[in-house]
Amino acid sequence: MRRRLVQALSALLANANLPGFIEGRIYQGRLKSVCAPFLNCYSCPGALGACPVGSFQSLAAGFSHTASLYVLGFLTAVGAAGGRFVCGWLCPFGFIQELLHRLSPRRWALPRVLEYLKWPVLLLTVLLPFYWRDAVGLAEPYYCKYVCPAGTLEAGLPLVGRRTELAALVGPLFFLKVGILAVLVAAAVFVWRPFCRTLCPLGAFYGLFNRVSLFRLQVDGARCTSCGACARRCPAGLKPHRDSNPSACVRCLECTQACPTQALTFGSGAKAPAFTPAAKEA
């Protein structure tokens, strides 16, 4: 419940320009020069900040081929602090997928091979705008334009639905992105966070820091009985008692709650709290 509250608050604060949804207008104040640490489309009528993936691609696609040191430095600092903690606790689109997943009692496992998709997506997001350019030397924010379902949900649909002049301009590309969103929304009902695990470049980037971040999961080998309770609780199908910090872990910390001996903790190296039989029974 605590994580749900944090996720809801994060989504609300990131998209607090509520009049924008009514007017169909994009906020362009000073806060738009600040990146959110998660996917949150710049063009969302409610968004107060900028999306880091969109910001990076927009600069890379220009004539100057600029790599934003601000965006890279910011994301590196966030990743170095907590790895994919942002994904599990702050990302609005991740929160939406989890709410959808609660609609059905049926649960499907995601084929592991699909989780490798996020790595080529990350490479294309970072490198493609630098090298694939048109005749005049410009590129496009390829991920944002052709793939990003978060942008379609947060910006495309609200703006097209509110502004008739934009609705008149929609074409095959818009319907392609709506199709991608529809597939992921349907999948999220049965598969836990399908977008985060397959197509999110930001999650892939943060995952690179999971094993080395300041705050990370730790297993106390003296307490762990290899009972598998953490693995049974993990919504991503991981096995924390065997590998506590894989790149696929979004650090929802469900495993720490499931462990009967408090062998799993999340922190910066501090020792686990004293174990008592009463804690085990609970």
Secondary structure, DSSP 8 states (H G I E B T S, - for coil): -HHHHHHHHHHHHHT--HHHHHHT----SGGGGSB-SS---TT-TT--SB-HHHHHHHHHTSTT----HHHHHHHHHHHHHHTTHHHHHT-HHHHHHHHHHTT-S------GGGGGGHHHHHHHHHHHHHH---TTS----HHHHHT-HHHIIIIIHHHHHH-HHHHTT--HHHHHHHHHHHHHHHHHHHSSSHHHHHT-HHHHHHHTTTTTSSSEEEE-TTT-----HHHHH-TT---TTT-S--TT-----HHHHH-TT--EEEESS-------HHHHH-
